[in-house]
Structure formats: structure tokens, C-alpha cells
Amino acid sequence: MEQTETREKTRWLGRYRAALEQEQALVEEITWLRSDAERMGSVLAGTPGEGGAALPRAVQQIDAARAELESQVERSLMLRGEIARSIAALPDPRWREVLHRRFLLGQSQEEAARGMHVSLRSLQRFQTQAVRALTVPPAAQAGVGQAG
């Protein structure tokens, strides 16, 4: 049971990084949509009466993607705050630092170990201890065990 709970907590901690990846995907989508709309606009500028609905449709797609991005940013901030509060409640400063570096900053184990001036083995031990001691807020417990 303890190993399953540890895996679920680790998955819960990873939700913030996953949310940031979704943000980046939306930014890339908006960039592509803008580029496509600009190409379409330059093509349509030279052809009177052609493709009258295409450009407004492109603008609608960009607006929808922007709205989705704003919503995703809000979700990311909410997740970050929730995770940061749980990390801050841990009693050991090394535990707080390792989880902050790994799950909020997105550092690899090697980067976090270097930054903390500890061996990789020590970092792994701190991370395991921290995750075991971590308390997932009751409101977020429904998300524990669920992907993303």
C-alpha cells in the first residue's frame, strides 16, 4: 500500500509540470494559427471576393486558443499553489528543497543533487522520504491516482 501511495503522490506532484507542458503546446498552437492567418491574409489581399469566411474563422480559432491558454494558465497557477503549500508544510528543509527543485522547477535528479550539493543517492533518499511524508490536500485527493 505504501508504495502505491508514494507513486500516487509522485503523480500528483507531477501535475504542475504536465500543466506547464499543456500551456506550451497551446502557445505553439497559437503561433501556428497566427502564422497561418497571416499567410491567408496575404493571399486573400490579392484576390477580391475570394475566401471571405476563411479569415474570420482563423481569427475565431486564435481567440478560442487564447481563451483556452488563459484557462490553462489559471489551472497551472492553482496547481502550483496547491503543490507549493503541501511542500512548504514538510518539516525537513531538505525535503522541501528536493521537491521544490524536482516538481516545481522541473530539475532532473542530477541537477537537483548538484544544486543541493548532495550525492544522487542522498537526493533520492530525501525525495522518497519527502514524498512519503507529504500530505495531499483533501480537495486534491480525488486527483491522486488520476493521470494529468
Phi, psi and chi 1 to 4 in degrees:
 res  aa     phi    psi   chi1   chi2   chi3   chi4
   1 MET       -  -41.7  175.0   65.0 -179.1      -
   2 GLU   -62.3  -40.3 -174.5  175.2  -48.3      -
   3 GLN   -65.7  -40.2 -164.8  173.1   31.5      -
   4 THR   -64.1  -43.7  -60.1      -      -      -
   5 GLU   -63.1  -40.2 -175.0  178.1  -28.2      -
   6 THR   -63.3  -43.5  -60.9      -      -      -
   7 ARG   -62.0  -41.8  -95.6 -168.1  -53.6 -114.8
   8 GLU   -65.9  -40.4  -70.5  173.7  -10.3      -
   9 LYS   -65.1  -40.3  -73.3  179.5  179.1  180.0
  10 THR   -63.2  -41.2  -59.3      -      -      -
  11 ARG   -62.8  -42.0 -156.8  168.6  -38.4  157.4
  12 TRP   -61.5  -43.4  176.8   75.6      -      -
  13 LEU   -61.5  -34.7  -74.0  164.0      -      -
  14 GLY   -73.5   -8.8      -      -      -      -
  15 ARG   -62.1  -34.2  -71.9  173.0   43.8 -152.7
  16 TYR   -65.7  -46.8  171.9   64.2      -      -
  17 ARG   -62.9  -37.8  -59.8  -56.0  -52.8  171.0
  18 ALA   -64.0  -38.6      -      -      -      -
  19 ALA   -65.0  -38.1      -      -      -      -
  20 LEU   -65.3  -37.0  -70.5 -179.2      -      -
  21 GLU   -64.5  -38.1  -70.7  173.7   11.7      -
  22 GLN   -65.0  -40.0  -71.0  174.8  -29.9      -
  23 GLU   -58.2  -48.2  -84.9 -177.1   40.5      -
  24 GLN   -61.0  -39.4 -174.8   57.4   41.2      -
  25 ALA   -63.2  -39.0      -      -      -      -
  26 LEU   -68.6  -38.3  -72.6  166.9      -      -
  27 VAL   -61.2  -43.6  166.8      -      -      -
  28 GLU   -64.4  -38.9  -69.6  171.5   11.2      -
  29 GLU   -63.6  -43.5  179.4 -178.4   -9.3      -
  30 ILE   -63.1  -42.4  -70.0  168.9      -      -
  31 THR   -59.5  -44.5  -58.9      -      -      -
  32 TRP   -64.5  -44.4 -177.8   84.3      -      -
  33 LEU   -62.1  -41.5  -72.4  169.3      -      -
  34 ARG   -63.1  -44.5  -77.8 -175.9  177.7  156.5
  35 SER   -61.1  -43.6  174.6      -      -      -
  36 ASP   -63.3  -42.0 -165.0   43.0      -      -
  37 ALA   -65.7  -38.3      -      -      -      -
  38 GLU   -64.7  -42.4  -72.7  171.6    6.8      -
  39 ARG   -62.7  -43.7  -83.8 -167.1  -47.6  -84.8
  40 MET   -63.0  -42.0 -170.6 -178.4  -49.7      -
  41 GLY   -62.3  -41.6      -      -      -      -
  42 SER   -69.7  -34.0   64.9      -      -      -
  43 VAL   -68.6  -44.8  167.3      -      -      -
  44 LEU   -70.9  -24.5  -66.2  176.8      -      -
  45 ALA   -61.2  -30.8      -      -      -      -
  46 GLY   -94.1    1.8      -      -      -      -
  47 THR  -127.4   96.5   39.2      -      -      -
  48 PRO   -62.7  132.7    7.8   -9.4      -      -
  49 GLY    78.3   -0.4      -      -      -      -
  50 GLU   -95.6  141.7  -66.3  -67.5  -37.6      -
  51 GLY    59.7   37.9      -      -      -      -
  52 GLY   -58.7  -29.4      -      -      -      -
  53 ALA   -92.7  -14.1      -      -      -      -
  54 ALA   -65.6  -45.9      -      -      -      -
  55 LEU   -67.4  -46.5 -161.9   53.3      -      -
  56 PRO   -60.4  -34.9  -25.0   32.9      -      -
  57 ARG   -65.1  -39.8 -168.9  170.3   36.8 -109.5
  58 ALA   -63.6  -41.4      -      -      -      -
  59 VAL   -63.9  -40.2  171.1      -      -      -
  60 GLN   -62.2  -40.7  -73.1  175.1  -20.2      -
  61 GLN   -64.0  -40.8  -71.1  174.8  -32.0      -
  62 ILE   -64.6  -45.1  -67.8  168.5      -      -
  63 ASP   -61.4  -41.4  -72.8  -15.9      -      -
  64 ALA   -65.0  -41.3      -      -      -      -
  65 ALA   -66.2  -38.7      -      -      -      -
  66 ARG   -62.1  -44.2  -84.7 -167.6 -157.2  146.7
  67 ALA   -62.5  -41.0      -      -      -      -
  68 GLU   -65.1  -39.3 -172.3  176.3  -10.7      -
  69 LEU   -63.6  -44.6  176.1   59.3      -      -
  70 GLU   -59.3  -42.5  -72.7  174.7   18.3      -
  71 SER   -64.4  -40.5  177.4      -      -      -
  72 GLN   -66.3  -39.2 -176.9   60.1   40.1      -
  73 VAL   -61.5  -43.3  167.7      -      -      -
  74 GLU   -60.8  -43.2  -72.3  176.7   21.9      -
  75 ARG   -62.4  -42.2  -80.5 -167.8  -62.6  -85.7
  76 SER   -61.9  -45.2  -64.5      -      -      -
  77 LEU   -63.6  -40.4  -70.4  172.4      -      -
  78 MET   -63.2  -45.8 -174.2  -95.2  -41.8      -
  79 LEU   -62.7  -43.5  -75.9  170.1      -      -
  80 ARG   -60.0  -45.4 -172.5 -178.5 -160.4  -68.3
  81 GLY   -62.5  -43.2      -      -      -      -
  82 GLU   -62.0  -46.0 -173.3  177.3   89.8      -
  83 ILE   -69.5  -42.8  -69.0  167.3      -      -
  84 ALA   -60.7  -39.7      -      -      -      -
  85 ARG   -64.7  -40.8  -76.7 -172.3  -64.5  -81.6
  86 SER   -65.2  -40.8  -70.9      -      -      -
  87 ILE   -64.9  -43.9  -69.5  171.9      -      -
  88 ALA   -62.1  -24.1      -      -      -      -
  89 ALA   -80.3   -9.1      -      -      -      -
  90 LEU   -68.7  142.7  -69.3  169.3      -      -
  91 PRO   -76.4  -27.2   25.5  -32.5      -      -
  92 ASP   -98.1  124.8 -171.5  -42.7      -      -
  93 PRO   -61.3  -29.6   12.9  -19.8      -      -
  94 ARG   -68.2  -38.8  -64.1  170.2  -58.0 -178.4
  95 TRP   -63.3  -44.1  -64.7   -5.5      -      -
  96 ARG   -61.3  -44.4  -68.7 -169.7  -60.3  -93.3
  97 GLU   -65.3  -44.2 -175.5  173.5    1.0      -
  98 VAL   -63.9  -42.8   71.1      -      -      -
  99 LEU   -69.2  -36.3  -66.5 -172.3      -      -
 100 HIS   -61.6  -49.3  176.7   82.5      -      -
 101 ARG   -63.7  -43.7  -73.8  176.4  177.2  -85.4
 102 ARG   -74.9  -44.8  -63.8  -80.8  -68.5  126.6
 103 PHE  -104.7  -20.0  -65.1  100.2      -      -
 104 LEU  -101.0  -40.6  -64.5  179.2      -      -
 105 LEU   -88.6  -17.7  -60.5 -179.3      -      -
 106 GLY    76.0   24.0      -      -      -      -
 107 GLN   -74.8  148.6  -67.5 -179.2  -14.4      -
 108 SER   -70.5  168.5   68.3      -      -      -
 109 GLN   -60.7  -39.7  -72.3 -174.4  -14.6      -
 110 GLU   -64.7  -44.8  -67.8   78.3   10.4      -
 111 GLU   -62.9  -43.5  -69.1  168.0  -33.4      -
 112 ALA   -64.8  -42.2      -      -      -      -
 113 ALA   -61.9  -44.6      -      -      -      -
 114 ARG   -60.4  -46.8 -100.3 -166.9  -42.8  -84.4
 115 GLY   -64.5  -30.2      -      -      -      -
 116 MET   -91.6   -5.5  -68.0  176.7   66.7      -
 117 HIS    59.0   45.7  -52.8  -72.5      -      -
 118 VAL  -131.4  164.2  -61.7      -      -      -
 119 SER   -71.6  160.6   69.1      -      -      -
 120 LEU   -61.0  -40.3 -176.7   58.0      -      -
 121 ARG   -61.4  -43.8  179.5   90.5  172.1  110.3
 122 SER   -63.8  -42.5  -68.3      -      -      -
 123 LEU   -60.4  -44.7  179.5  112.0      -      -
 124 GLN   -61.5  -39.9  -68.8  167.0  -21.3      -
 125 ARG   -65.5  -45.2 -172.2 -179.3   62.9 -127.6
 126 PHE   -59.9  -42.9  -65.4  151.7      -      -
 127 GLN   -64.1  -43.9 -178.3  172.7  -30.9      -
 128 THR   -61.8  -45.7  -61.6      -      -      -
 129 GLN   -62.8  -42.0  -67.4  167.4  -21.6      -
 130 ALA   -64.7  -44.9      -      -      -      -
 131 VAL   -64.0  -41.1  170.3      -      -      -
 132 ARG   -61.6  -38.7  -75.3 -177.0 -178.9  149.6
 133 ALA   -81.3  -16.3      -      -      -      -
 134 LEU   -62.9  139.9 -170.9   74.9      -      -
 135 THR  -108.4  121.8  -59.6      -      -      -
 136 VAL   -83.9  129.0  176.4      -      -      -
 137 PRO   -58.3  144.1   -7.4   12.5      -      -
 138 PRO   -53.3  -39.6  -23.2   30.7      -      -
 139 ALA   -65.1  -26.2      -      -      -      -
 140 ALA   -94.6   -8.7      -      -      -      -
 141 GLN   -61.9  -26.5  -74.3 -177.7   -1.7      -
 142 ALA   -63.6  -28.7      -      -      -      -
 143 GLY   -81.0  -16.8      -      -      -      -
 144 VAL   -69.3  129.1  172.3      -      -      -
 145 GLY    92.7   -8.4      -      -      -      -
 146 GLN  -100.2  147.2  -65.2  176.3   -2.3      -
 147 ALA   -75.1  140.2      -      -      -      -
 148 GLY    47.4      -      -      -      -      -
